[in-house]
Amino acid sequence: MFSSQIIAILAAILFPVFARARDRARQTTCASNLRQIGIAAMMYAQDFDEMMPAFYHYYYQGDSSVRYFGPYDGLAAYTMNEQIYVCPSGHFTDTGWRGGLPRDEGFFGRLMRTSYGVVPRHSGNSHLGTAMWESGWGSGGHSMADVQRPSEKILILEMNARHATHPDRLGFTEDGSAPLPMADDGSVGRMMYRHNRMMNAAYADGHVKTIPQLTSPDPLMRN
């Protein structure tokens, strides 16, 4: 009886420690994923005259029904590993806007399993500033020279969708002045704070940081 009580006490002490260690390992893996994606973005820009990929392009010239998503497919040649787009703490499967692509899954396919998204320019967030990704119908992305204070600007981050546009999807009130409350699962709009209410984010200068809930949309805008 006495030994079983000791075991129960030790278990009560150690299980939370093990859980925190497991969560920290997942957070580290997620940060490593984003670091590789961030490096891929820098490599893409270097190869294309300092231009980032657009949020989406038409995949077939003249065909408005088939598009590809820039952050996945534009960077695919620089990552060559679908697994780095998946955080061990959770992901979603992106099927929207990819239905006409030729293969069932993977890069240039209909399905993309990922944990990360971006903030593109959109009429819904235009009053907050110029978002980090350019969304144009067949046009190119923005120049890295357009990004003011790149060490403070988030390029790609943890989400439960491929992108967020309107302030409430970014986790803010309509005017962007105050953050919305965080749900129990770590979601605020489409933002996901998966790691003990913290989130990994890749910045426009290539570094990755684990951050608490954003208090301003400014880091999501390129100027």
C-alpha positions in Angstrom: 0.0 0.0 0.0 2.7 2.4 1.0 4.8 1.7 -2.2 1.7 2.3 -4.4 1.1 5.6 -2.7 4.7 6.6 -3.4 4.3 5.6 -7.0 1.1 7.6 -7.3 2.8 10.6 -5.9 5.8 10.3 -8.2 3.5 9.9 -11.1 1.6 13.0 -10.2 4.9 14.9 -10.0 6.6 13.5 -13.1 3.8 13.3 -15.6 3.4 17.1 -16.0 7.2 17.3 -16.3 7.2 14.7 -19.1 4.2 16.5 -20.8 6.1 19.8 -20.7 9.2 18.1 -22.1 7.2 16.6 -24.9 5.6 19.9 -25.7 8.9 21.7 -25.7 10.3 19.0 -28.2 7.3 19.7 -30.5 7.8 23.4 -30.2 11.5 22.9 -31.2 10.6 20.8 -34.2 8.0 23.4 -35.3 10.6 26.2 -35.0 13.0 24.1 -37.1 10.3 23.7 -39.7 9.7 27.4 -39.9 13.4 28.1 -40.0 13.8 25.9 -43.1 10.8 27.6 -44.7 12.1 31.0 -43.9 15.5 30.1 -45.5 13.7 28.8 -48.5 11.9 32.2 -48.9 15.3 33.9 -48.7 16.7 31.6 -51.4 13.7 32.2 -53.6 14.1 35.9 -53.3 17.8 35.7 -54.1 17.1 33.8 -57.3 14.3 36.1 -58.4 15.8 39.6 -58.0 14.7 40.0 -54.4 11.1 39.3 -55.3 8.9 37.1 -53.0 6.5 34.6 -54.6 2.9 35.9 -54.8 0.2 34.7 -52.5 -1.2 32.9 -55.5 -0.9 32.7 -59.2 -2.8 31.1 -62.0 -1.2 27.7 -62.5 -2.2 27.4 -66.2 -1.8 30.5 -68.3 -5.3 31.7 -69.2 -7.1 29.4 -66.9 -8.7 31.3 -64.1 -10.1 28.2 -62.3 -6.7 26.6 -61.3 -4.3 28.4 -59.0 -1.3 27.5 -56.9 -0.6 28.8 -53.5 2.7 30.7 -53.4 4.0 29.9 -49.9 3.6 26.2 -50.6 4.4 25.7 -54.2 6.6 28.7 -54.8 9.0 27.5 -52.1 8.7 23.8 -52.9 11.9 23.6 -55.0 13.8 25.1 -52.0 12.4 22.7 -49.4 11.7 19.4 -51.2 10.2 18.0 -48.0 6.5 18.2 -47.3 7.0 17.2 -43.7 8.5 20.5 -42.7 5.1 22.1 -43.3 3.6 20.0 -40.5 3.9 20.9 -36.8 3.8 17.9 -34.5 1.2 19.8 -32.4 -1.4 20.1 -35.2 -2.1 20.8 -38.8 -4.9 21.3 -41.3 -5.3 20.0 -44.8 -5.5 22.7 -47.4 -7.9 21.8 -50.3 -9.4 25.2 -51.2 -8.3 26.7 -54.4 -6.3 23.5 -55.2 -9.1 21.3 -56.6 -8.1 21.5 -60.2 -4.5 20.6 -59.7 -3.4 17.3 -61.4 -2.2 15.1 -58.6 -4.0 14.0 -55.4 -1.6 15.4 -52.9 1.8 17.0 -52.2 3.4 19.9 -54.0 1.5 20.9 -57.1 -1.3 18.5 -56.0 -4.8 19.0 -54.7 -4.0 18.4 -51.0 -1.4 20.1 -48.8 -1.1 19.2 -45.1 0.4 22.1 -43.3 0.4 24.0 -40.0 1.4 27.4 -41.3 -0.1 30.3 -43.1 0.5 33.8 -44.3 -1.1 37.3 -44.3 -1.8 38.5 -47.8 -2.9 41.9 -49.0 -6.7 42.1 -49.0 -9.4 44.7 -48.9 -10.4 43.4 -45.5 -7.0 44.4 -43.9 -6.0 47.3 -46.2 -6.7 49.8 -43.5 -4.2 48.2 -41.2 -1.3 48.6 -43.6 0.3 46.6 -46.5 0.3 42.9 -45.6 3.4 40.8 -45.9 2.3 38.8 -49.0 1.1 40.3 -52.3 -2.1 38.7 -53.6 -2.4 39.4 -57.3 -4.3 37.6 -60.1 -1.3 36.5 -62.0 1.0 39.3 -60.8 4.3 38.8 -59.0 5.0 39.1 -55.3 6.5 42.1 -53.6 10.1 43.1 -53.4 12.0 42.4 -50.2 13.1 46.0 -50.4 9.4 46.9 -49.6 9.7 45.3 -46.2 10.5 47.9 -43.5 12.3 46.6 -40.4 12.5 43.0 -41.7 13.7 41.7 -38.3 10.3 42.8 -36.9 8.1 41.6 -39.7 6.5 38.1 -39.7 6.7 36.2 -43.0 4.9 33.0 -42.1 3.5 31.7 -38.9 1.3 29.1 -37.2 -2.3 29.1 -38.4 -5.3 26.8 -38.7 -5.9 28.0 -42.4 -3.7 28.8 -45.3 -4.1 32.6 -44.8 -5.7 35.3 -42.7 -7.0 38.6 -44.0 -9.7 40.4 -42.0 -8.7 41.8 -38.6 -10.7 39.2 -36.7 -9.0 36.4 -38.6 -5.7 38.0 -37.6 -6.9 37.9 -34.0 -7.9 41.6 -33.5 -10.9 43.8 -33.2 -12.1 45.3 -36.5 -9.9 48.4 -36.2 -6.9 46.3 -35.2 -6.6 48.2 -31.9 -7.0 45.3 -29.5 -6.4 41.5 -29.5 -9.3 39.1 -29.2 -9.4 36.5 -26.4 -7.6 33.3 -27.0 -9.6 30.0 -27.1 -8.7 27.0 -25.1 -7.0 25.3 -28.1 -4.7 28.3 -28.5 -6.6 29.8 -31.5 -7.2 33.5 -31.9 -9.0 34.0 -35.2 -6.9 31.9 -37.6 -3.7 32.3 -35.6 -2.6 29.2 -33.6 -0.7 29.5 -30.4 -0.1 25.8 -30.2 2.8 25.6 -27.8 1.6 26.4 -24.3 -0.2 29.5 -25.6 2.9 30.5 -27.6 3.5 30.5 -31.4 6.4 30.1 -33.6 6.9 32.7 -36.4 9.5 33.1 -39.2 10.5 36.7 -39.8 11.5 38.5 -43.0 15.2 38.5 -42.1 15.3 34.7 -41.8 15.2 34.3 -38.0 12.5 32.4 -36.1 11.1 33.2 -32.7 8.5 31.8 -30.3 6.2 34.6 -29.4 3.2 35.2 -27.1 -0.1 36.5 -28.4 0.4 39.5 -30.7 -0.9 42.8 -29.3 -0.7 44.6 -32.6 -1.1 43.6 -36.2 2.0 45.7 -37.1 4.4 42.7 -37.3 2.1 41.2 -39.9 2.3 44.2 -42.2 5.4 44.8 -44.3 5.3 48.6 -43.8 
